[in-house]
Amino acid sequence: MGYRPFQSTYYDDRMRMSPALLRARAPFLIKNTITGFAICSLVIGIYAYTINVISQDEFDDVIVPDEPSKRPVAMASTTQAVQQAVAAKKQ
């Protein structure tokens, strides 16, 4: 015995559309298809426009340094810093 959340006249026992549902949806088929095509075209158009605009971007105004900045060599490692802090606290 299967679970049946509701009894619908538009679907049969195997949850297939009945002829009544197909007749009820028929007048809207063309309009829904055109609307879906328009929405998909809009999304694809926005995506194509964005990719086109981004690909034309020039980075000539960005200053690139000759070589990366170097960190000071005198920095101690973390364990040495902790040992020095413990030793300073003991004094």
C-alpha positions, -999 to +999 in steps of 0.1 A: +000+000+000+017+032-012+016+066+004-008+090-014-005+126-002-036+137-021-062+125-045-059+144-078-080+141-109-052+154-131-028+124-124-035+087-126-023+060-102+012+060-118+015+098-115+011+103-153-007+133-167-043+126-175-059+138-208-077+165-188-044+180-176-030+178-211-060+197-224-058+223-196-021+229-204-024+230-242-034+267-246-003+278-226+022+256-244+032+282-270+033+312-246+053+292-220+078+281-247+083+316-260+087+329-224+113+302-216+132+310-248+132+347-240+145+342-205+172+318-217+182+342-245+185+370-219+207+350-196+230+338-225+231+374-238+242+388-204+268+361-200+282+366-235+283+404-230+301+400-196+327+377-210+332+400-240+337+431-218+361+414-194+382+399-222+388+434-235+402+447-202+438+461-204+461+461-174+486+486-188+479+510-159+489+485-132+524+490-118+542+457-115+573+458-092+606+447-106+613+421-079+593+411-048+601+428-015+624+408+008+616+401+044+643+410+070+667+381+077+669+389+114+635+376+122+635+347+146+615+315+142+584+311+162+599+286+187+629+309+193+605+338+199+585+318+224+617+307+242+629+343+244+595+354+258+596+327+285+631+336+294+622+373+297+593+364+319+614+344+343+638+373+348 
